[in-house]
Structures are given as C-alpha cells and as structure tokens.
Amino acid sequence: MNEDFNRGSNNGLFFFFVGAIIVIISASIMKSASFPLRTASGFFLLGVFLTLVFLQKRIKKLSYQILQTVSFMLIAVLLGCIFESTTIFFCTMALQCAIMLMYMDSGFMRFQSILMTGIFIVFGIPSVIGLQRAAPPLQYIACAITVMGIQWMCRNVIKFVELRDRRNREQERSLDDLLKIVEDKCDEARAATKSKSDFLSNMSHEIRTPLNSVLGMNELILREANDDSIISYACNVETSGKLLLSLINDILDFSKIESGKMEIIPVRYQITSVVNDTVNMLNRRFEEKGLELKINADPEIPSCLFGDEVRIRQILTNIMTNAVKYTDSGSVTLTAGFEKQSEDSILLILSVKDTGRGIKEEDREKLFCGFTRVDQEKNRNIEGTGLGLSITSRLVTMMNGTIEVESVYGEGSEFIIKLPQKIISAEPSGEFCTRTESAPDRRKYRVSFTAPEARILITDDNRSNLLVAEGLLKPTKIQVDCASSGFECINRLRASKYDVLLLDHMMPEMDGVETLKKIRKENLAPGIPVVALTANAVSGARDMYVEYGFEDYLPKPISGNSLEKMLLKLLPPELVHITDEAAPEETADAKETVHNNAAELIDQSVAMTYCGDSEELYMIILQTYCEEFADRIQKLRDFYEQKDMNNYRIAAHSLKSTSLNIGAVSLSEEARSHEFAAKEGNMDAISADIDLLLENYRAVTEEARKKLKEIEAKL
C-alpha cells in the first residue's frame, strides 16, 4: 500500500503542476481575467502545489488523497472557466479519475465518486436553469455521465486488482500454512529419527560397558583355567560375546550414518593388508562350516592406495561374513581387481561370490534396507540384525562407489563393489600373501613381557572394567593402581609418580578429556604418556584423541594382547623385560638382548612383534617408511623454523610410532622426547637436539632401505 500511495501522490503532484502551468499560460493568452487576478491565481496555485509537496508524508494518507482530489477539481474548474467550455472541465475531471487510479484504493475512489457527483450537481444548476453562457443541459448531462462512467470503470479496475491481490494473499497464506505444517511434520520426523538414533547409540554404548567386563573376565578364565570343559564353555562365551559386540557395532554405525555423524577419513593403505587381515579374521568361520575360500587377486593392483582403510575393511568383512552365513556348502570366492581411471586414480573392484542360498528376485529391493531380513522363513536361524548390507551400501555411497548384486535363487550370489581410490604408489602389489591362520588355542596364552618396576594408573568409573584391566596385566607383574573418577586420578598423581596413565573417556562429573586438561595444566604428569580408553572407537578416533593430547587410545572391550602391545610401546625400555615365552627362539635374556641391540639402528626382532612375524608385512612397512622420509623430514624442519609447536608435536609423534614399527627403538625414543618437549613448549630442548634427530632419522632411513633390499632378495 505504501508503494501505491507513493506512486499516486508523486504522479498527482506532477499532473497538478502541469495543470497549473496550463491554467496560467492559457489565462494569459486568452486574457480572460485581469493581470492582478491572473497573478493572484498563479501564486495561489503555486501555494497549493507547495502545500501538497510539504504535506505529502506528513498527514494521513486518506487526508492527503482528499486534498489532492480537491486540488484537481480546482484545476478543472479554472480550465473550464478560462476556456468557457464544459468539455474541458469534464476532460480534466476524467484525467483526474485516471490519475487517482494509481492509488489502487477502492475506498478512496468511492469517496471521490460521491464528491464528484455532488460537484456535478452543483455545477449543473446553471445549465438546468438556462443561465447565459451555460452549457446546454443535454451536453452537460452527457459529459457528466461519461466522466462518471470513466470513474466507475477505474473503481472497478481497482476492485478487481484488490480482489486478485486478496486471493493471492489467501493462497500465499494457505501455502505458508501448508509449508508450516510440512515443516512441523519434518521437524517431528527429524526429532523422532534423532531420538531413535540417540536411543540406539546410548543403549549400544551402555551395553558395551557390561560386555567389556564379560569379555574381559572371560579372557581371564581362558588364561587361568585348566579344566577342558570350563575352557570349552569360556570359548563359547567368547564367540557369543564377540557376536553381540559385532551387532552392537552395527547398530552404532547405523545410527551414526542416519544422524550424519559418520565420516570418511582417507589414509594410505595396502590392499594386500586389507585382504589378508579379513581372510585371517574369518578363516575360523570358514573352517567351522567346512567351506572352501578361494582368493583371486590381480598382482598388478597398485601397492599403496589412498582411501578409508577402516571402512573398506568393514565393507569387505560385512560382505564376506554375509557369504559365510548364507552358504551351507561349497565355496566363497574373493576377487580383487582394478580399472585404471587416470594416472593417479583407479577404480578398486572387490567381488565376493558364494555358492549359497541366493536371493529371490522380489527380495532384491529389500536387500539394503535397515533391520530387514530377506526370506525370513528360510533364514530364521541366521544370526544378525539385518544391518550389515544396509551399512555396507551406505558406506559405499559415501565413498562415491557402487555396489551390484547378481544372484540365482538356490545357486548363490555375487556382490561386486567398485570404489574410486587414489594411487600413492603405482608399483604392483605382486602375488597376494593369502596365508590363513587357525584361531589360536586360548590355553596357550604367553605373556609378552614383564615389568615389575613399572607403575601405571588406570582410571575408570566402572569397577568391573578396573578388575578386568588388573587381571589382564597380572602376568606382566606391572604395579597397577586404580582410580574411579577424574578427581581421584588427579589426587593420585599429586601423591605418586607413574610411567603410563590409562584414562577412560566417558566418566561422570569430569570426563577423560577434562581430566587430561587439568593434568596438563597443573603439570602433574610431565612426559608421561596418557592413553584414552573408549567404547566409541570410530574411524579417525586415534587422530581425535591425539588432538585432545592423548598419546593413543584403546578401544573397549580391551583385549589382553592390545593392552600388552600398547604398554610395550609406551613403557620406558629399561623397565621392560621381554619374556622367553614371547620370543622362544631367543636364548639370551630379553633385557640383555635389548642392551646388545641398543647400538643398532633397527632391531628387526622388535619390529616383528608388530608385524605378526610376517616378513612380507615388514617389507611393506619398511617401503612406506622410506617413501615418507622426504615429506616427513621437511615437515619437521618447517614446523621447527616456524615455531609451530602443535604441528611439530604431531609430526614427532608420527615419527615416534612409525620408527618403532620398523624396530628403530632409539630413534623412536628421541622422537618421543621431542614430542613431549613440544607439548610443554620447550623450544630450547628441541633446538639443542633437532640436528641430531634429523641426522639419526636419515641414517635409520638408509638402514631401512638396506633391510628392504635384503628382504626383497630373500623373498
């Protein structure tokens, strides 16, 4: 309405000004009035115009519209008198109607119509009574009817426009109401989905806590029991517990994908490692069902790729597990191949074909739906949530890949996954080492090391978890202290010194991250590695915890082997005694062996503990270590020169871990000291030792290249 008023008033001012000029000029030319009268009329009209300009935004809209109408009528009367013509008067009035149309205000036009009717009646009296120089009655009436007709048409145009606008507003209002209803329903649906996802996530997390205790205590039974029947029972508990853990992980992954919290985190990896690890993990299930596992892998696949290794393992594990579940006899064939897309990228193709039950044509649409099982009546004895393929499909989509299914009911199925991957090293992988390992006999547990002089502090709000950790570490003879909260942990650190801290992430009142911040702020554990314990082990968790300031993390349920490996890596070497049981081929005392090898740049026996005694895997690790040398040493120099302590700490941490993986214990310890110096912002300590660190790093890399050639020649 403001736009209509501005348009009408502005145009009205313009036409009034033009009309006033016409009045003055025509009156002067025709000399229908004396000069003083013409002058007075001119000033009067100018005064009216300036008044209209002044009052345009200062009085109410209706008042201004009435004032403007009266002013136009004055112009019409003056022109009619000057030209002594009723036609001129009526033409001016008709023009006024058209100008007033610009206001788009039917109420005002109604008032104008009444006002004009009254004026026409008043000015029509001379014609009716036959005064001299008055227009003939018929002419006057014809002109009046014509002008009133024009005014009536203008008024109806405005009514039509108002009616259209009102309908449009009603439609917009209805549409807005509909959109509001849809938005509310969407919010309700999102809230319901979030509530469901939160419930699944929270319940899964809560279930993992007692499950951690169950599996941990069961591992202690397997370690210490001598009765075959008890060991058999415990093995069944372990199998069922791991199945339950797998189901919980599926539910967690599904809820994270639905809530948009699942992330794809690409890293460098070897596809040979992914295939070998998956095969070894599932080998026992193949043996139990008497199935033949066939591996067909293209030896030309690039040896080092860039992608989310964790999720690719999960995809392959889900598909192969599914094949084992639904195959009663025959074989499962895993095929790994690729298609070259460009110089630095390939399309990785993983295919799993089985001779199992197959899928009905009508069930294919339900295959990738969450919590859905196909052919329920026939497959009711198959364990699982029905989430594996749904998660797999979504993960493949998140990685811009595709998944295809070919199946003949009763004969078997084939799942074909295609994933775009970047190439880090184009060197062919060669023949895949498809070794298969039977599950170890749990009765033959051997402690990998002892450290009676070492002290560690474990903090967890769950008493069962503490008992499990204490029991798992009992054979190592480590002195273990326990705390049930972040506050108790801090108090113990104020009173005693420890070599390693294990800190639960999720605790009431003060969680693990807050506790660690307080520990670092008060400098309660300078140089002491802190490991996070978490049930929320997702892709990228390690980087997240390192960012928080932790040395590393251990996923729950904690396995004894993982715990021992972590402590073997973090405890001071002088406190660790490698046991004969862990290295039966060694005849000398482990501690003596460590001292004898201390002068060596690379201790291959240490590296083998991280490679599962696989020289093939050790060769891959050495190759990656050498490839990363130039980039990593440049980063160390750059971060040091830029005094970027945070990134220098991360680079030193990475050097520490990778060096230990190849057996460079001494260099790993050097990198560790630099990492903690960077954490504390001790630039002087780094400056005094960085040249030596980089020189030793270069020497270790040269030694790694030599060892790599030796292993390649041997193999």
Rosetta blueprint (number, residue, H / E / L):
1 M L
2 N H
3 E H
4 D H
5 F H
6 N H
7 R H
8 G H
9 S H
10 N H
11 N H
12 G H
13 L H
14 F H
15 F H
16 F H
17 F H
18 V H
19 G H
20 A H
21 I H
22 I H
23 V H
24 I H
25 I H
26 S H
27 A H
28 S H
29 I H
30 M H
31 K L
32 S L
33 A L
34 S L
35 F H
36 P H
37 L H
38 R H
39 T H
40 A H
41 S H
42 G H
43 F H
44 F H
45 L H
46 L H
47 G H
48 V H
49 F H
50 L H
51 T H
52 L H
53 V H
54 F H
55 L H
56 Q L
57 K L
58 R L
59 I L
60 K L
61 K H
62 L H
63 S H
64 Y H
65 Q H
66 I H
67 L H
68 Q H
69 T H
70 V H
71 S H
72 F H
73 M H
74 L H
75 I H
76 A H
77 V H
78 L H
79 L H
80 G H
81 C H
82 I H
83 F H
84 E L
85 S L
86 T H
87 T H
88 I H
89 F H
90 F H
91 C H
92 T H
93 M H
94 A H
95 L H
96 Q H
97 C H
98 A H
99 I H
100 M H
101 L H
102 M H
103 Y H
104 M L
105 D L
106 S H
107 G H
108 F H
109 M H
110 R H
111 F H
112 Q H
113 S H
114 I H
115 L H
116 M H
117 T H
118 G H
119 I H
120 F H
121 I H
122 V H
123 F H
124 G H
125 I H
126 P H
127 S H
128 V H
129 I H
130 G L
131 L L
132 Q L
133 R L
134 A L
135 A L
136 P L
137 P H
138 L H
139 Q H
140 Y H
141 I H
142 A H
143 C H
144 A H
145 I H
146 T H
147 V H
148 M H
149 G H
150 I H
151 Q H
152 W H
153 M H
154 C H
155 R H
156 N H
157 V H
158 I H
159 K H
160 F H
161 V H
162 E H
163 L H
164 R H
165 D H
166 R H
167 R H
168 N H
169 R H
170 E H
171 Q H
172 E H
173 R H
174 S H
175 L H
176 D H
177 D H
178 L H
179 L H
180 K H
181 I H
182 V H
183 E H
184 D H
185 K H
186 C H
187 D H
188 E H
189 A H
190 R H
191 A H
192 A H
193 T H
194 K H
195 S H
196 K H
197 S H
198 D H
199 F H
200 L H
201 S H
202 N H
203 M H
204 S H
205 H H
206 E H
207 I H
208 R H
209 T H
210 P H
211 L H
212 N H
213 S H
214 V H
215 L H
216 G H
217 M H
218 N H
219 E H
220 L H
221 I H
222 L H
223 R H
224 E H
225 A L
226 N L
227 D L
228 D H
229 S H
230 I H
231 I H
232 S H
233 Y H
234 A H
235 C H
236 N H
237 V H
238 E H
239 T H
240 S H
241 G H
242 K H
243 L H
244 L H
245 L H
246 S H
247 L H
248 I H
249 N H
250 D H
251 I H
252 L H
253 D H
254 F H
255 S H
256 K H
257 I H
258 E H
259 S L
260 G L
261 K L
262 M L
263 E L
264 I L
265 I L
266 P L
267 V E
268 R E
269 Y E
270 Q L
271 I H
272 T H
273 S H
274 V H
275 V H
276 N H
277 D H
278 T H
279 V H
280 N H
281 M H
282 L H
283 N H
284 R H
285 R H
286 F H
287 E H
288 E H
289 K H
290 G L
291 L L
292 E E
293 L E
294 K E
295 I E
296 N E
297 A E
298 D L
299 P L
300 E L
301 I L
302 P E
303 S E
304 C E
305 L E
306 F E
307 G E
308 D L
309 E H
310 V H
311 R H
312 I H
313 R H
314 Q H
315 I H
316 L H
317 T H
318 N H
319 I H
320 M H
321 T H
322 N H
323 A H
324 V H
325 K H
326 Y L
327 T L
328 D L
329 S L
330 G L
331 S E
332 V E
333 T E
334 L E
335 T E
336 A E
337 G E
338 F E
339 E E
340 K E
341 Q E
342 S E
343 E L
344 D L
345 S E
346 I E
347 L E
348 L E
349 I E
350 L E
351 S E
352 V E
353 K E
354 D E
355 T L
356 G L
357 R L
358 G L
359 I L
360 K L
361 E H
362 E H
363 D H
364 R H
365 E H
366 K H
367 L L
368 F L
369 C L
370 G L
371 F L
372 T L
373 R L
374 V L
375 D L
376 Q L
377 E L
378 K L
379 N L
380 R L
381 N L
382 I L
383 E L
384 G L
385 T L
386 G L
387 L L
388 G H
389 L H
390 S H
391 I H
392 T H
393 S H
394 R H
395 L H
396 V H
397 T H
398 M H
399 M L
400 N L
401 G L
402 T E
403 I E
404 E E
405 V E
406 E E
407 S E
408 V E
409 Y L
410 G L
411 E L
412 G E
413 S E
414 E E
415 F E
416 I E
417 I E
418 K E
419 L E
420 P E
421 Q E
422 K E
423 I E
424 I E
425 S E
426 A E
427 E E
428 P E
429 S L
430 G L
431 E L
432 F L
433 C L
434 T L
435 R L
436 T L
437 E L
438 S L
439 A L
440 P L
441 D L
442 R H
443 R H
444 K H
445 Y L
446 R L
447 V L
448 S L
449 F E
450 T E
451 A L
452 P L
453 E L
454 A L
455 R E
456 I E
457 L E
458 I E
459 T E
460 D L
461 D L
462 N L
463 R H
464 S H
465 N H
466 L H
467 L H
468 V H
469 A H
470 E H
471 G H
472 L H
473 L H
474 K H
475 P H
476 T H
477 K L
478 I L
479 Q E
480 V E
481 D E
482 C E
483 A E
484 S L
485 S L
486 G H
487 F H
488 E H
489 C H
490 I H
491 N H
492 R H
493 L H
494 R H
495 A H
496 S L
497 K L
498 Y L
499 D L
500 V E
501 L E
502 L E
503 L E
504 D E
505 H L
506 M L
507 M L
508 P L
509 E L
510 M L
511 D L
512 G H
513 V H
514 E H
515 T H
516 L H
517 K H
518 K H
519 I H
520 R H
521 K H
522 E L
523 N L
524 L L
525 A L
526 P L
527 G L
528 I L
529 P L
530 V E
531 V E
532 A E
533 L E
534 T E
535 A L
536 N L
537 A L
538 V L
539 S L
540 G L
541 A H
542 R H
543 D H
544 M H
545 Y H
546 V H
547 E H
548 Y H
549 G L
550 F L
551 E L
552 D E
553 Y E
554 L E
555 P E
556 K L
557 P L
558 I L
559 S L
560 G H
561 N H
562 S H
563 L H
564 E H
565 K H
566 M H
567 L H
568 L H
569 K H
570 L H
571 L L
572 P L
573 P H
574 E H
575 L H
576 V L
577 H E
578 I E
579 T L
580 D L
581 E L
582 A L
583 A L
584 P L
585 E L
586 E L
587 T L
588 A L
589 D L
590 A H
591 K H
592 E H
593 T H
594 V H
595 H H
596 N H
597 N H
598 A L
599 A L
600 E L
601 L L
602 I L
603 D L
604 Q H
605 S H
606 V H
607 A H
608 M H
609 T H
610 Y H
611 C H
612 G L
613 D L
614 S L
615 E H
616 E H
617 L H
618 Y H
619 M H
620 I H
621 I H
622 L H
623 Q H
624 T H
625 Y H
626 C H
627 E H
628 E L
629 F H
630 A H
631 D H
632 R H
633 I H
634 Q H
635 K H
636 L H
637 R H
638 D H
639 F H
640 Y H
641 E H
642 Q L
643 K L
644 D L
645 M H
646 N H
647 N H
648 Y H
649 R H
650 I H
651 A H
652 A H
653 H H
654 S H
655 L H
656 K H
657 S H
658 T H
659 S H
660 L H
661 N H
662 I L
663 G L
664 A L
665 V H
666 S H
667 L H
668 S H
669 E H
670 E H
671 A H
672 R H
673 S H
674 H H
675 E H
676 F H
677 A H
678 A H
679 K H
680 E L
681 G L
682 N L
683 M H
684 D H
685 A H
686 I H
687 S H
688 A H
689 D H
690 I H
691 D H
692 L H
693 L H
694 L H
695 E H
696 N H
697 Y H
698 R H
699 A H
700 V H
701 T H
702 E H
703 E H
704 A H
705 R H
706 K H
707 K H
708 L H
709 K H
710 E H
711 I H
712 E H
713 A H
714 K H
715 L L
